[in-house]
Every structure is written in C-alpha cells, then in structure tokens.
C-alpha cells in the first residue's frame, strides 16, 4: 500500500517550499532536506538553487546563522581574510574590511539568504532522521512534522553543542563555570579572577577582552603552543600571540578556590 503524503508545492516566484502546518501526513520534499541555516546550510542551498534543485532548510532557532547570532561574544572578529570566508557565488561587499566583525559577518549571511531567496523553516528542531531502506527515502522528524526525502544534508556546524570537560574536583568549585558560547563581554567580569581553559581562537580573544576590562586573567594550556611568524598573521591574531607570550611569563595555576570564574 502506498504511503499517503502531503506534497509541498513550489512557489514559482522564488522557488521556496511551503506547506500546510496542520497536515498530519508525512510531507514529501522533492529534493534534499538541509538541517541548519548557518553558513554551510546556506552555501549548499545557494548551490542547489543555482542548479535548479529544490530543497528545504530546517532550522531549530529563530534566525539564520544562529551560532554566530546567539552563541558568540561581542568582540568576535574573523581570524581569516574575508576572501577565504566568503560563501559560493557571492563575495563580501568591498566596504567590508579584510577581517570582518561578528556583526558584519551576520549581515553578510542575511544578505546572502536574501540574494538567493533562501527561506528556512524556523523553529523546526530535528529529533530523528532514519533511512528507510525499503522505501529508499529518509524519514526526518521535526518537533512539528515528518518529512520524506531522498537526500538528507546535515549542516549543523561542528560547535553546535557546548562541551564542558569533566575535571576532577570541579564540583567543589564555588564560583561560576561557563562555556564560551555563553560569554558576551569582559565588562561583566571586571575585577574578578578568571581562569580561561584553552588557548584556541576563542580562548585567546576572550583572554584579551577580559584583560582590556581589568579582569585578573590566567590561561591554562594543555600542551605546547606553536606561534606563527607574526608577519603572516592577521593584526588581531598577532595581538593574541603577544598576549600569550605575556601570559607565559606571568601566569601559573593556583588552587581551584582562588578563582571567581572558570571559562571553557
């Protein structure tokens, strides 16, 4: 017996799919279902659009680029030149500097979606995706509907979910413990003693932000750190290298109770 489905009709004006949300039947998508409306999801959608391939993007948040919009700190700036961070078929505007700020990158994503008429379905959190070998389709279940498709593309990002390390004795810590996805501005920690764990891009930039806001910052590094030739670095990254060299001279790890905040 053939499965009854609700077909999504294509809007000839912009090629975006819409459906009646009150349908209780699985919704057939005559193209890929893309999970995530961040840079990767938008890039895939634009490439499909250029080739006339229909698609549907499901995004659990209320906006595109949700990790950039909702889970990044205020002073965030791209650490690579804009030429290497542009999405397919659309460069950054010429007035945007070589290393765009967070807001400039978000504005670029919004302009990109508008240019290609990409309209994700927001507030659609995918709960399961199972390949039905008998039917030859994917069954994608969101919080509101079930979708059927032949192709399923995951573009949720490598940092979609925060991970906090399980450190022995951390449960005895009396101060605050936060992940960088919840950090916004160093002004919130003025005068506090803060231990930043990790010296990647986020750890270095946040350490500098905290120092600029008169926090007492320590930086914990697991292994050796390789610093590139300063001449090959972006200006903002070079500042982090200088900061790290300074921290190496003056920072040591004290007992857990001497800090007001652990930041991972």
matplotlib code that plots the C-alpha trace (Angstrom):
import matplotlib.pyplot as plt

x = [0.0, 1.4, 2.0, -0.1, 1.9, 1.3, 3.1, 4.9, 4.1, 6.8, 6.2, 7.2, 8.2, 11.1, 11.4, 10.8, 8.6, 5.7, 3.3, 0.1, 1.5, -1.7, -1.2, -0.8, 0.7, 4.4, 5.5, 7.2, 10.2, 11.2, 14.8, 17.2, 16.3, 19.0, 19.4, 20.8, 20.7, 24.2, 27.0, 27.2, 23.5, 23.1, 26.0, 24.6, 21.1, 22.6, 24.5, 21.3, 19.4, 21.8, 21.3, 17.5, 17.4, 14.5, 15.3, 14.0, 16.1, 15.0, 16.5, 15.8, 16.4, 14.5, 17.3, 19.9, 23.5, 22.2, 25.6, 27.0, 24.0, 23.2, 26.3, 29.3, 30.9, 30.6, 34.2, 34.4, 36.2, 37.1, 40.6, 41.0, 40.7, 37.3, 38.4, 38.8, 35.5, 33.1, 30.3, 29.8, 28.6, 28.7, 31.7, 31.7, 30.9, 34.0, 33.4, 33.8, 37.3, 39.7, 38.8, 35.0, 33.5, 30.8, 28.0, 29.5, 29.6, 26.0, 24.9, 26.6, 24.8, 21.4, 22.2, 23.3, 20.0, 18.0, 20.0, 19.3, 15.8, 16.6, 13.8, 14.4, 11.6, 12.5, 11.7, 12.0, 14.2, 15.1, 14.5, 15.4, 16.5, 16.1, 16.8, 14.1, 15.8, 12.6, 11.2, 14.6, 13.8, 14.9, 12.2, 13.1, 11.0, 11.0, 9.2, 6.1, 6.2, 7.6, 9.4, 10.3, 13.2, 15.8, 18.7, 19.5, 22.2, 23.5, 24.8, 24.5, 28.2, 30.9, 30.3, 26.6, 26.6, 28.9, 31.1, 32.5, 35.4, 34.9, 37.6, 38.2, 37.2, 35.3, 32.1, 33.7, 34.3, 32.2, 32.4, 30.9, 31.5, 30.6, 31.3, 32.4, 29.1, 27.6, 30.3, 29.4, 31.6, 34.6, 32.9, 30.8, 33.9, 35.7, 37.9, 37.3, 39.9, 39.2, 40.8, 40.4, 40.9, 42.2, 44.2, 42.5, 41.0, 38.2, 40.4, 43.0, 40.5, 38.4, 41.5, 42.4, 38.9, 39.0, 42.4, 41.0, 38.2, 40.5, 39.9, 42.7, 43.2, 45.0, 45.2, 45.5, 47.1, 47.2, 50.2, 52.8, 51.6, 53.0, 53.1, 53.4, 55.6, 53.9, 54.3, 51.9, 49.2, 46.1, 46.6, 44.1, 45.7, 49.1, 47.8, 46.8, 50.3, 51.8, 49.2, 50.0, 53.8, 53.0, 50.8, 53.5, 55.8, 53.4, 50.7, 50.6, 47.7, 46.7, 44.3, 40.7, 39.3, 41.3, 39.2, 35.8, 35.2, 36.2, 35.6, 35.9]
y = [0.0, 3.4, 5.8, 8.9, 12.1, 15.9, 17.4, 20.7, 22.9, 25.1, 28.9, 29.8, 33.3, 32.3, 28.6, 28.2, 25.5, 26.0, 23.5, 23.4, 23.0, 21.4, 18.3, 15.1, 13.2, 13.0, 15.8, 14.8, 17.0, 16.6, 17.4, 17.5, 18.4, 20.5, 20.7, 24.0, 27.6, 28.6, 29.3, 25.7, 25.2, 28.5, 27.7, 24.3, 25.9, 28.5, 26.0, 23.8, 26.9, 27.8, 24.4, 24.4, 21.7, 22.1, 21.9, 22.6, 24.0, 23.2, 25.4, 24.9, 28.6, 31.7, 33.1, 32.2, 31.8, 31.1, 30.1, 33.5, 35.4, 33.8, 32.0, 34.3, 37.1, 40.7, 41.4, 38.3, 39.0, 36.7, 35.4, 34.7, 37.2, 37.6, 36.2, 32.8, 33.0, 34.1, 31.7, 30.4, 32.8, 36.0, 37.9, 40.2, 43.9, 45.9, 48.2, 45.3, 45.2, 42.4, 40.8, 41.3, 41.8, 39.5, 41.8, 42.3, 38.6, 38.2, 41.0, 39.2, 35.9, 37.8, 39.5, 36.1, 34.5, 37.4, 37.4, 33.7, 33.9, 31.2, 30.9, 28.3, 26.9, 28.2, 26.7, 23.2, 21.1, 17.7, 15.0, 12.0, 11.1, 7.5, 6.0, 3.6, 1.1, -0.5, 2.8, 4.3, 7.6, 9.4, 10.0, 13.2, 14.0, 17.6, 18.9, 19.7, 17.5, 14.5, 14.9, 12.4, 13.0, 11.1, 13.2, 14.4, 17.0, 17.8, 21.4, 21.9, 23.0, 21.4, 23.7, 23.4, 21.9, 23.1, 20.6, 21.1, 18.8, 16.6, 17.8, 16.1, 18.3, 20.8, 20.1, 21.7, 25.0, 27.8, 30.3, 30.4, 27.9, 28.9, 27.8, 30.4, 30.1, 32.0, 34.6, 38.0, 40.8, 41.2, 44.1, 41.6, 40.2, 43.4, 42.9, 39.2, 36.4, 34.3, 31.1, 30.6, 26.9, 26.5, 28.8, 28.4, 31.4, 31.9, 31.4, 33.9, 36.5, 36.2, 36.5, 39.7, 41.0, 40.2, 41.9, 45.0, 45.1, 44.9, 41.2, 39.2, 36.5, 33.2, 30.9, 27.1, 25.3, 21.5, 21.2, 23.1, 26.1, 26.9, 30.6, 31.5, 34.2, 37.5, 38.8, 36.1, 36.8, 39.0, 42.1, 40.9, 37.4, 39.0, 40.7, 37.3, 36.0, 38.9, 38.4, 34.7, 35.4, 37.8, 35.2, 32.6, 34.8, 35.7, 33.1, 30.0, 27.7, 28.2, 26.1, 25.9, 28.0, 31.1, 31.9, 33.6, 32.1, 29.1, 29.7, 26.9]
z = [0.0, -1.0, 1.8, 1.8, 1.9, 1.7, -1.2, -0.8, -3.7, -5.3, -5.3, -8.9, -7.7, -5.5, -5.6, -1.9, -0.5, 1.8, 3.4, 5.5, 9.0, 10.2, 8.0, 9.9, 6.9, 6.2, 3.9, 0.7, -0.3, -4.0, -3.2, -0.2, 3.3, 4.8, 8.6, 9.7, 8.3, 9.2, 6.6, 5.4, 5.1, 3.2, 0.9, 0.0, -0.6, -2.9, -5.0, -5.3, -6.2, -9.0, -10.5, -10.2, -7.5, -4.9, -1.2, 2.3, 5.2, 8.7, 11.4, 15.1, 16.1, 15.0, 12.7, 10.2, 11.4, 14.9, 16.3, 15.2, 16.3, 19.6, 20.9, 20.2, 22.2, 21.2, 20.1, 17.8, 14.6, 11.7, 12.1, 8.3, 5.4, 4.0, 0.7, 2.3, 4.3, 1.5, 0.5, -3.1, -5.8, -3.7, -2.3, 0.7, -0.1, -1.0, 2.0, 4.5, 6.0, 5.4, 8.8, 9.3, 12.7, 14.1, 13.0, 9.6, 9.0, 10.3, 7.9, 5.1, 5.9, 5.9, 2.6, 1.2, 2.1, 0.7, -2.6, -3.2, -1.8, 0.8, 3.3, 6.0, 8.1, 11.6, 15.0, 13.4, 15.6, 14.0, 16.5, 14.3, 10.8, 9.8, 6.3, 5.3, 3.0, 1.9, 0.6, -0.4, 1.5, 4.6, 7.3, 9.0, 12.1, 13.5, 16.5, 14.3, 11.2, 9.5, 6.1, 3.5, 1.1, -1.0, 0.2, 3.7, 4.4, 7.9, 8.2, 12.0, 12.5, 14.5, 17.5, 17.7, 21.2, 24.0, 25.7, 29.2, 30.3, 33.3, 35.6, 38.9, 41.8, 39.6, 41.6, 44.6, 42.8, 44.5, 41.6, 38.2, 35.5, 31.9, 28.3, 25.8, 24.0, 26.9, 27.2, 25.8, 27.2, 29.5, 31.3, 33.1, 34.9, 35.8, 38.8, 39.0, 38.8, 35.7, 34.5, 30.8, 29.8, 26.3, 24.0, 20.7, 18.9, 21.4, 24.4, 23.2, 22.1, 25.3, 27.4, 25.7, 26.1, 29.8, 30.2, 28.5, 31.1, 34.1, 35.0, 36.5, 33.8, 33.9, 30.9, 31.2, 28.2, 27.9, 25.5, 23.6, 21.6, 18.1, 17.2, 13.5, 12.1, 13.2, 9.6, 8.4, 10.9, 10.9, 13.1, 15.7, 15.9, 16.4, 19.4, 20.8, 20.2, 22.2, 24.9, 25.1, 25.4, 28.2, 30.0, 29.7, 31.7, 34.5, 34.8, 37.0, 38.1, 41.7, 43.7, 42.4, 45.2, 44.2, 41.1, 40.7, 37.3, 35.2, 31.4, 28.9]

ax = plt.figure().add_subplot(projection="3d")
ax.plot(x, y, z, "-o")
ax.set_aspect("equal")
plt.show()
